[in-house]
Amino acid sequence: MAAHHAPTMAVPTDAQLIQAQADLWRHSLCYFTPMALRCAVQLGIPTAIHRLGGTASLSDLVTALSLPPSKTPYLGRIMRLLVTSGVLASHEAGIYSLVPLSYLLVDGVFIDGEASQVAIVLAATSRHYLEAAMGLADWFKKDVAHPLPAPFEDVHGATILEESMALLDPEAHEVIHEAVAAHDHMGIGTILRECHDLFKGLESLTDCCGGDGTTARAIVQAFPHIKIHVLDLPKVIEKAPPSDAVNYVAGDLFHSIPAAQAVMLKDSMATNDKSEIGY
Ligand SMILES: C[S@@+](CC[C@H](N)C(=O)[O-])C[C@H]1O[C@@H](n2cnc3c(N)ncnc32)[C@H](O)[C@@H]1O
């Protein structure tokens, strides 16, 4: 006779069941939000709204983007999703405008240098990333010896930002590099303006995982007396633009960190286990 186990939880109430079903639909379909964002970037919607003076109707956009008029109602659905997800604003029915997020997706936008974050959207919503995510269950089931391949490596046989990715898909490799650069190039201007006092009295600094030194060069420009070491992996330092203002150190933070009064870790996901960061 089968053993009877005590129920692990009480049967949900009708109200809870209705809410649970609604939540299930929401969680199962919420991937449409990044897909709508990708669609907006690929169509050039933020740039079109910007060029139209900051606000646009659906028909303005259909004309500006040279879309078939028959697609107007469908564009309206995408625009509604973009508004509800905070990518665009609509203060008047049928009229759309940019918000700070979509401003970052306008071609050629400059804030402390090139600020467009289009590459991040294109990389993060690329088929390579999505296929890696879709392979998660298979990845969990595989019992393989260390070092564990990250889900991305497991599905594609290539590693993000490495030569293997360039061989697999040169175009996607380029987009991922552009995404990392777009990410790295933004933010330090705001930090220098808003957190200026942080750097006062500092004589030396190590930017740990400092990438190509963009952040360090911006700090030296604002505080020329600070001596800055930029530590990153050899493959990154090799490609860093030459600069007399900073001292590049090729290495691994798990082995040694150049001595300085302060160590900075900005947007760093360094780990000695690649699978932990999804690379
Ligand atoms: C997202 S980037 C951030 C770059 C930079 N901090 C910035 O904000 O512009 C992360 C950096 O960490 C570096 N990194 C990863 N593991 C590292 C390690 N073990 N030692 C040194 N650098 C490492 C990568 O090469 C990459 O350049």
PDBQT file of the ligand as one rigid body, heavy atoms in Angstrom, charges set to zero:
ROOT
HETATM    1  C1  LIG A 301      32.992  44.062 -16.611  1.00  0.00    +0.000 C 
HETATM    2  S1  LIG A 301      34.710  44.318 -16.834  1.00  0.00    +0.000 S 
HETATM    3  C2  LIG A 301      34.889  45.777 -15.841  1.00  0.00    +0.000 C 
HETATM    4  C3  LIG A 301      36.044  46.640 -16.326  1.00  0.00    +0.000 C 
HETATM    5  C4  LIG A 301      36.253  47.930 -15.520  1.00  0.00    +0.000 C 
HETATM    6  N1  LIG A 301      36.367  47.688 -14.095  1.00  0.00    +0.000 N 
HETATM    7  C5  LIG A 301      35.182  48.960 -15.755  1.00  0.00    +0.000 C 
HETATM    8  O1  LIG A 301      34.253  49.110 -14.960  1.00  0.00    +0.000 OA
HETATM    9  O2  LIG A 301      35.257  49.652 -16.786  1.00  0.00    +0.000 OA
HETATM   10  C6  LIG A 301      35.428  43.063 -15.745  1.00  0.00    +0.000 C 
HETATM   11  C7  LIG A 301      36.933  42.926 -15.919  1.00  0.00    +0.000 C 
HETATM   12  O3  LIG A 301      37.433  41.991 -14.956  1.00  0.00    +0.000 OA
HETATM   13  C8  LIG A 301      38.568  41.363 -15.557  1.00  0.00    +0.000 C 
HETATM   14  N2  LIG A 301      38.927  40.154 -14.797  1.00  0.00    +0.000 N 
HETATM   15  C9  LIG A 301      38.212  38.997 -14.695  1.00  0.00    +0.000 A 
HETATM   16  N3  LIG A 301      38.870  38.102 -13.918  1.00  0.00    +0.000 NA
HETATM   17  C10 LIG A 301      40.013  38.712 -13.505  1.00  0.00    +0.000 A 
HETATM   18  C11 LIG A 301      41.106  38.283 -12.683  1.00  0.00    +0.000 A 
HETATM   19  N4  LIG A 301      41.117  37.070 -12.138  1.00  0.00    +0.000 N 
HETATM   20  N5  LIG A 301      42.125  39.153 -12.451  1.00  0.00    +0.000 NA
HETATM   21  C12 LIG A 301      42.108  40.384 -13.022  1.00  0.00    +0.000 A 
HETATM   22  N6  LIG A 301      41.104  40.838 -13.830  1.00  0.00    +0.000 NA
HETATM   23  C13 LIG A 301      40.062  40.013 -14.075  1.00  0.00    +0.000 A 
HETATM   24  C14 LIG A 301      38.080  41.087 -16.966  1.00  0.00    +0.000 C 
HETATM   25  O4  LIG A 301      39.153  40.815 -17.852  1.00  0.00    +0.000 OA
HETATM   26  C15 LIG A 301      37.343  42.395 -17.297  1.00  0.00    +0.000 C 
HETATM   27  O5  LIG A 301      38.185  43.327 -17.930  1.00  0.00    +0.000 OA
ENDROOT
TORSDOF 0
